[in-house]
Amino acid sequence: MASEYSFLAMSADTACEEMPEFVQPMLARLATLPADDSGWAFEVKWDGVRAIAHCQPERLHLWSRNRNEVTAAYPELRALATALGSHCAILDGEIVAFDRDGRPSFELLQTRMHLRGDAAVQRRARATPVTYILFDLLWLDGRSLMDLPFSERRARLAELGLDGEHWRTPPFHIGEGAVFLAATREQGLEGVVAKRLDSRYAPGRRDAGWLKIKNDRRQEAVIGGYTTGKGGRAATIGALHLGVHEHSGENELRYVGRVGTGFDDAELERLARLLSELEQQHSPFTGTQPAQGAHFVEPKLVCEVAFGSWTMDGILRHSVYKGLRDDKAAAEVVRERLPTLGN
């Protein structure tokens, strides 16, 4: 038995050396429910931040979508590597903070995402613990699983039995997407993600094999400026001026309006501090410009807003600030559109 164990340990070490350092997450397209959903798996769309977990025996590295290591921000997740035992694995999932009613809360997660310093992180981890929601297995013990169909990758993930205090592998549902979407709406959840059962994992691509169907309208936007407040907010920020790119990676930032609600005092102070370090004289927006009196900043920070609709000329209506997204690069932010018929 001892010699057999030594052989297994040596094989696991060899497999670990073959693991890629980083896998860019596969992305989902904004869409409506598929007409024929019998070949689709449906999962909850969690209101958190995407994270790729690189696990070796007793070692865990968590990477954000834009390849920032965030392991130190979530100390309660480090024991996931222990739960995997001798396995070496690359996992895909979402880091989520739940409120007192058990609903995902991006606002609560904001209190964890931007902390620095071990003492502050540990205090907040006790007050606002997170859960790593696992939904894909990309690599296991020396073998990439990314060319396997989603159904088989999910079966392999389930076999690992990863359900603990701070991580879980929720079940998915095959077919009946409309029923599942309605259930998420009743529970106040963001929506669903639909994945073709035969879909392969496409790193870094927004592939048609994965669709996101939302209950409310959300948009990521680049902060290009701000105006100071009035009345009780005269000493701080009144509204943020937002922009998006027409195509990922392009330089032109198109103005899409402002957001002036959804902030608490702590977030206003934090935004004022961050934006003061990015101030510049000229506008980063092309074409339409904010009203007179705007302060302009380097377009580096990304936020997420909920909104009611788009105007005919591409301006957000009834937008509400939801938080900063430091897991998204500003150059990647484009307007999300539902596909047109025939696409």
Residue pairs with C-beta under 8 A, 6 or more apart in sequence:
8 86
9 86
11 141
11 142
12 57
12 86
12 87
12 88
12 141
14 142
15 88
15 141
15 142
15 143
16 56
16 57
16 88
18 142
19 54
19 56
19 88
19 90
19 139
20 90
20 139
21 54
22 52
22 54
22 63
22 67
23 52
23 90
23 92
23 138
23 139
23 146
23 203
24 65
24 67
24 203
24 204
25 50
25 52
25 65
25 92
25 203
25 204
26 92
26 136
26 201
26 202
26 203
26 204
26 205
26 207
26 210
27 204
27 205
27 206
27 207
27 210
28 193
28 195
28 206
28 207
28 210
28 211
28 212
29 206
29 207
29 208
29 210
29 211
29 212
29 339
30 211
30 212
30 214
30 336
30 337
30 338
30 339
31 194
31 211
31 212
31 213
31 338
31 339
32 213
32 338
33 177
33 178
33 181
33 194
33 213
34 40
34 177
34 194
34 211
37 175
37 176
37 177
37 178
37 194
38 174
38 175
39 196
39 197
39 198
40 174
40 175
40 177
40 194
40 195
40 196
40 197
41 150
41 151
41 154
41 172
41 173
41 174
41 194
41 195
41 196
41 197
42 172
42 173
42 174
42 175
42 176
42 177
42 180
42 181
42 192
42 193
42 194
42 195
43 135
43 170
43 172
43 173
43 192
43 193
43 195
44 170
44 184
44 189
44 192
44 193
45 184
45 189
45 190
45 191
45 192
45 193
45 212
45 213
45 214
46 94
46 96
46 104
46 133
46 190
47 96
47 104
47 105
47 106
47 109
47 189
47 190
48 94
48 95
48 96
48 97
48 104
48 106
48 109
48 130
48 133
49 64
49 65
49 94
49 95
49 109
49 113
49 325
49 327
50 64
50 65
50 92
50 93
50 94
50 95
50 327
51 62
51 63
51 64
51 70
51 93
51 94
51 95
51 132
52 62
52 63
52 65
52 90
52 91
52 92
52 138
53 60
53 61
53 62
53 63
53 77
53 80
53 89
53 90
53 91
53 92
53 93
53 132
54 60
54 61
54 62
54 63
54 90
55 80
55 81
55 84
55 87
55 88
55 89
55 90
55 91
56 81
56 88
57 81
57 84
57 85
57 86
57 87
57 88
58 81
58 82
59 81
60 71
60 77
60 78
60 80
60 81
61 69
61 71
62 69
62 70
62 71
62 74
62 77
62 95
63 69
63 70
64 70
64 326
64 327
65 327
65 328
66 327
66 328
66 329
66 332
68 326
68 327
70 95
71 77
71 78
72 118
72 121
73 112
73 113
73 115
73 121
74 95
74 112
74 125
74 130
74 132
75 121
75 122
75 125
76 125
76 129
76 130
76 165
76 166
77 95
77 130
77 132
77 166
77 167
79 164
79 166
80 132
80 162
80 164
80 166
80 167
83 162
83 164
83 167
84 160
84 162
87 140
87 141
87 160
88 139
88 140
88 141
88 142
89 137
89 139
89 140
89 141
89 160
90 137
90 138
90 139
91 134
91 136
91 137
91 138
91 157
91 162
92 134
92 135
92 136
92 137
92 138
93 132
93 133
93 134
93 135
93 136
93 167
94 132
94 133
94 135
95 109
95 130
95 131
95 132
95 133
96 104
96 109
96 130
96 131
96 132
96 133
97 104
97 105
97 106
97 108
97 109
97 111
97 112
97 128
97 129
97 130
97 131
98 104
98 105
98 108
98 131
99 105
99 108
103 187
103 188
103 189
104 189
104 190
106 304
106 322
106 323
107 322
107 323
108 128
109 128
109 130
109 323
110 267
110 323
110 324
111 124
111 128
112 121
112 124
112 125
112 128
112 130
113 323
113 324
113 326
114 270
114 324
114 326
115 121
115 124
129 166
130 166
131 166
131 167
131 168
132 166
132 167
132 168
133 167
133 168
133 170
134 157
134 162
134 167
134 168
134 169
135 154
135 157
135 169
135 170
135 172
136 150
136 153
136 154
136 157
136 201
137 145
137 153
137 154
137 156
137 157
137 160
138 144
138 145
138 146
138 153
138 201
139 145
139 146
140 156
145 152
145 153
145 156
145 201
146 153
146 200
146 201
146 203
147 200
147 201
148 156
148 200
149 197
149 198
149 199
149 200
150 195
150 196
150 197
150 198
150 199
150 200
150 201
150 209
151 197
151 198
153 201
154 172
157 169
158 169
160 169
162 168
162 169
163 169
172 195
173 180
174 197
177 192
177 194
177 213
180 192
181 191
181 192
181 213
181 215
184 190
184 191
184 192
184 215
185 215
189 215
190 214
190 215
190 216
190 218
191 212
191 213
191 214
191 215
191 216
192 212
192 213
193 210
193 211
193 212
193 213
194 210
194 211
194 212
194 213
195 209
195 210
195 211
196 209
196 210
198 209
199 207
199 209
199 210
200 209
202 209
216 306
217 306
217 307
217 308
217 309
218 304
218 305
218 306
218 307
218 322
218 336
219 244
219 256
219 304
219 305
219 307
219 316
219 319
219 335
219 336
220 244
220 302
220 303
220 304
220 325
220 328
220 333
220 336
221 242
221 243
221 244
221 256
221 259
221 302
221 303
221 304
221 305
221 316
221 333
222 242
222 243
222 244
222 245
222 253
222 284
222 299
222 300
222 301
222 302
222 330
222 333
223 240
223 241
223 242
223 275
223 297
223 299
223 301
223 302
223 303
224 241
224 242
224 243
224 253
224 255
224 283
224 284
224 285
224 296
224 297
224 299
225 240
225 241
225 283
225 284
225 285
225 290
225 294
225 295
225 296
225 297
226 237
226 238
226 239
226 240
226 241
226 271
226 275
226 294
226 295
226 297
227 237
227 238
227 239
227 241
227 258
227 290
227 291
227 293
227 294
227 295
228 234
228 235
228 236
228 237
228 238
228 295
229 235
229 236
229 237
229 238
229 239
230 238
233 268
236 268
236 269
236 272
237 263
237 268
237 271
237 272
237 275
238 260
239 258
239 259
239 260
240 258
240 259
240 260
240 271
240 303
240 321
241 255
241 257
241 258
241 285
241 290
241 294
242 255
242 256
242 257
242 258
242 259
242 303
242 305
242 316
242 319
243 253
243 254
243 255
243 256
243 284
243 285
243 299
244 253
244 254
244 256
244 333
244 334
244 335
245 252
245 253
245 254
245 331
245 333
245 334
246 252
246 254
246 334
246 335
247 334
248 331
248 332
248 333
248 334
249 331
249 332
250 331
252 286
253 284
253 285
253 286
253 299
254 285
254 286
254 287
254 288
254 314
255 285
255 286
255 287
255 288
255 289
255 290
255 315
256 314
256 315
256 316
256 335
257 315
257 316
257 317
257 319
258 290
258 319
259 303
259 305
259 316
259 319
259 320
259 321
261 319
261 320
261 321
262 305
262 306
262 320
262 321
262 322
263 271
263 321
267 321
267 323
271 324
274 301
275 295
275 297
275 301
278 297
278 298
278 300
278 301
279 295
279 296
279 297
280 296
280 297
280 298
281 296
282 296
283 289
283 290
283 294
283 296
284 296
284 297
284 298
284 299
288 313
299 330
300 330
301 324
301 330
302 324
302 325
302 326
302 328
302 329
302 330
302 333
303 321
303 322
303 323
303 324
303 325
304 322
304 323
304 324
304 325
305 316
305 319
305 320
305 321
305 322
306 319
306 320
306 322
307 316
307 317
307 318
307 319
307 320
308 317
308 318
308 319
309 317
309 318
310 316
310 317
311 317
314 335
